[in-house]
Amino acid sequence: MKSPVIVENSPIARLARVKLGTRSVAMVLGSKIHLSGATREEFLNDPYWVAHEMEHIRQFQEHGKFGFLRRYLLDWLRHGYYNIPFEVAAREAAVLNAALYTRGQPLPDPAKMHQGAR
């Protein structure tokens, strides 16, 4: 998997941040990670957050753009944001795969990982 493009101050991510009512948000569209309320450096310094978003990139690749977006939005309507199966899997991947994204640093305490919307 090639490295994703990181888009800071993304208007798309800003809309998501406002909708979710959270201080910062990262969202994946294809192989791009869109940020709002967080800098590239803040994002990359949280290996749990990076692992979470990398799982969304994997999901995008597995299901395709239309398949991922269709399923994500339908599941949001059915289950609410926090219980979207893609989000549940990404939270699990954050814990399981964070060590892959530490950038040579010790793995931080999981209690300090980015807290997304509830």
C-alpha positions, -999 to +999 in steps of 0.1 A: +000+000+000+015+034-010+015+062+015-017+082+015-019+119+007-028+140+037-049+171+031-048+196+059-076+221+065-099+201+042-133+217+037-149+183+034-134+172+067-146+205+082-181+197+073-177+163+089-162+179+120-192+203+124-217+175+118-200+152+143-195+181+168-159+171+175-127+192+179-108+175+152-115+150+125-097+129+099-117+113+071-107+091+043-118+095+007-100+069-015-063+071-006-064+106+008-068+115+045-086+148+050-079+167+083-098+194+100-090+208+134-057+189+135-024+194+118-005+168+098+020+166+126-007+161+153-023+134+132+010+116+125+020+117+162-010+096+171-003+061+159-037+049+170-054+076+148-031+068+119-039+031+122-076+039+123-075+059+091-053+034+074-080+007+081-105+030+063-081+032+033-079-006+033-118-008+034-120+017+005-096-005-015-116-036-007-151-023-014-143+004-040-154+040-038-190+035-045-193+004-024-176+019+006-196+051+005-229+034-001-224+009+027-210+036+051-239+060+047-265+032+049-250+018+080-248+053+095-286+056+090-292+022+104-268+021+133-257+056+141-221+068+135-204+051+164-218+017+155-211+017+118-193-016+112-165+002+093-160+024+123-160-005+147-134-023+126-113+008+124-113+013+162-102-024+165-075-018+139-063+013+158-055-008+189-041-038+169-020-019+144-009+012+162+026-002+167+031-001+129+028+037+129+049+048+159+076+064+137+103+048+158+089+061+191+075+040+219+038+033+216+019+059+237-007+050+263-039+041+246-058+064+269-041+093+250-053+083+216-075+106+195-111+104+207-134+106+178-171+113+178-194+092+199 
